[in-house]
Amino acid sequence: MRFYCAFTWYPGTTRAQVAERLVQQHDAGANHPERIRGWYNLAGGGSGFLLVDYDDPRELTAFLQPYMDLMSWDVRAVTENQYDIQIEALRQVAQQAT
């Protein structure tokens, strides 16, 4: 299952703290880069989001917990839509409503 994991650094969190934690977790083999489908930072810094694949939400929680003293997380399960297929499905819904 794919998850959208938005993060926002807590006030007072520094770039050095985040860098140190990320490198520590990477070196420990805990970041699981094979599960990360996208990593995006928002303009201005201090926030962004990850797109990650996990079958078990408990494993996702274990992945995020080492960062919870530095940043807050807003985690949501997501599904991907193929535009053309979604438009046709919505067309059917719209036709049934009229």
Secondary structure, 3 states (H helix, E strand, C coil): CEEEEEEEECCCCCHHHHHHHHHHHHHCCCCCHHHEEEEEECCCCCEEEEEEECCCHHHHHHHHHHHCCCEEEEEEEECCCCHHHHHHHHHHHHHHHC
